[in-house]
Amino acid sequence: MPAGGFLVSPPVPPSGVEYEAKITTSVVLSTVMAATGGLMFGYDIGVSGGVTSMHAFQREFFPSVLKHDGKKESNYCKYDNPGLQLFTSSLYLAGFTATLFASYTTRRLGRRPTMLMAGAFFIMGAIFNGAARNLAMLIVGRILLGCGVGFANHAVPLFLSEIAPTRIRGGLNVLFQLNISIGILFANVVNYGTDRIRPWGWRLSLFLAGILGALFTLGVLLVVDTPNSLVERGRLEVGKATLKKIRGTDDVEPEFNAIMEASCIAREVKNPFRNLLLRRNRPQLVVAVLLQMFQQLTGINAIMFYAPLLFKTLGFKTDAALYYAVIIGAVHVLSTLVSVCAVDRAGRRMLLLEAGVYMFLSQAAFAVIFRIKVTDDADDINRAWAIMVVAMVGIFTSSFAWSWGPLGWLIPSEMFPLEARATGQSVAVCTNLLLTFVMAQSFLSMLCHLKHSIFAFFAAWDVVMSLFVLFFLPETKNVPIEEMRDRVWKKHWFWKRFMNDNGGGNN
């Protein structure tokens, strides 16, 4: 093994140019540190559901929910409270807004400075949440965390796609999702422990997000910006030197020339959002938006946000609900590792299609079990059937974790041309966060009104999204990121009609 890493032999493009690249220490450090942004995102997803299930937290901020907890009432409507949902969902509405600004900072300032901004927001948000004395202060903290999520979710996938060698781009990018999974698991473990520290254990859960934000910020300070970003901002010599460093070789001319060519096209773009609507960029835009929409319509975030509350709906006590949430979090982490190993071998489409089958079956099982066994009377719940629901949640979460979870972020980050990449990623993240906000704000109310039918609703979308993948999603594995248009989109049976060579007007 050569010093600094081992040689990766990427596929040879049709032009005969082979991009030489090693897995260098710089690449490993950069990808691991950048992917820790997912750790923060995952922690914020996991911590809210556990904290909102704690009696001490409910007593201080949502006494009306605690007043009704344990009374004879519908299992489905125990936690149907707009304020409780706003605590969770406000983060994602803020993230949606922040992403619009992140598009500008990522393009003008670079990927690395944008990630540093995300770290600062994470730290401030955690301080506000941990020290909250009223609901307003609590929401302000969630908004600040949301700004961090918006900046990080925009910049990190772009950073990872651009810095990674082509052959392992998918696996390294999935590190972002792996860290999301680890963050969820860590939050569930923390919540399980802090629930016993009364009455202030929930503050510790929320404040620990600041420690993770500090670690993320420190990690970003140790990484370099991507050659693509440096060249795009006119720092050609630094960009070339950085490319040599991260590839572990001086023979970077072919890849550097490809980046330069893409950068020249990008500089001609005066209005990034208008450019995104050009005919030649419409396929990528449509696919990116639909992938984000489908990712949320699986119902994953509704389940991950409110897993402890969902388990309490089934009759579990708070500590048991948090315990099973930890188990689900562990399943999520282990399953994401499958994606890291398989995404660059099996391909993106195969993982998505196979997972679609398992997710459909799991959601259909939820609907049937809830319809037959979960009544409006809490005393009538059969514990064996409740455990079966926990098992189905595990299967569903596992399937999502090695497919739609990581690939929903990976595919949009790698398929846009450079001149539309930052803006396209911005639209993808905005779509994701907006729909995440909608799901977080409405799930408990939907559960109350639709009851078991909500899972049939999600199952139907599993079918629709699998059909979309089968017919309209092209395979992008092992394709150099700057050659995606020629080697993927121009050869797809449907999208090739949009790939004209004359610069592509709006017609």
Buried (B, 14 or more C-beta within 10 A) or exposed (E): EEEBBEBBEBBEBEEEBBBBBBBBBBBEBBBBBBBBBBBBBBBBBBBBBBBBBBBBBBBBBBEEBBEBBEEEEBBBBBBBBEEBBBBBBBBBBBBBBBBBBBBBBBBEBBBBBBBBBBBBBBBBBBBBBBEBEEBEEBBBBBBBBBBBBBBBBBBBBBBBBBBBBBBBBBBBBBBBBBBBBBBBBBBBBBBBBBBEEEEBBBBBBBBBBBEBBBBBBEBBEEBBBBBBBBBBBEBBEBBBBBBBBBBBBEEBBBBBEBBBEBBEBBBEBEEBBEBBEBBBBBBBBEBBBBBBBBBBBBBBBBBBBBBBBBBBBBBBEBEBBBBBBBBBBBBBBBBBBBBBEBBBEBBBBBBBBBBBEBBBBBBBBBBBBBEEBBBEEBEEBBEEBBEBBBEBBBBBBBBBBBBBBBBBBBBBBBBBBBBBBBBBBBBBBBBBBBBBBBBBBBBBBBBBEEBBEBBBBBBBBBBEBBEBBEEBBBEBBBBBBBBBBBBBBBEBEEBBEBBBEEEBEEE
